[in-house]
Amino acid sequence: MKLHEIIKTHQDPVLWEKISDFIFKNIKEFKTVLNGYKGTHLGGLSIAEAFWLYFLLKDIKPKQIIESGTFHGFSLYFIKEAAKSFSTKIISFDIDQTKSQKYPEVEYYSHDWMDKKDLVEGESTFVFFDDHMDQDKRLQQAVARNQEHILFHDNYLSLTHSHKPIRFCDMQDAIFCYTFLPLYNDSIFVDKSKNNQTYRWLTYVQRPAGAV
């Protein structure tokens, strides 16, 4: 069973067993991909979060992938590696691209994603927000630009540093909303650069294809 299909059964009492089985079957592939990364990931995704991102994209196979928040390019590395198995356009936005590793498969822009007007909308579009912005605002933007798949990481505008926007699971047109669990059952996922108490979970929202 694919990761995207597993998380759609998020109310299943044996969900964690399914996820554990998925990790066991796919960890070797992920380790191989991870070992190919030569840069830094300090301040970016944890290794566990990169695992979810990589396999979610491989399952969805979107025709357009947008990242808001390039930074060093750690998450972008897994995006472009996942995209080797299908045809897509990858676009990454950051107001400062000077720290970013540059991959030939990616279009880079040094401005906000809302400033680019010719993005693909509708079915099989994927936008990943990892930009320390207010996620409620980003969610509204993604809906306005008709993005089907929306993934969130970081939300630092709140005084309490809450990483889950209040409207995630209250969207009227959302098919479902799922927050990925942290992974510490394999040594590869133990990230000593991060404190477990401030672990930044990924939250994924899927909207109906073609919704407006």
Beta strands, then each sheet from edge to edge (+ up, - down):
strand 1: 64-68
strand 2: 89-93
strand 3: 106-109
strand 4: 122-129
strand 5: 147-152
strand 6: 176-179
strand 7: 203-206
sheet 1: 3+ 2+ 1+ 4+ 5+ 7- 6+
end
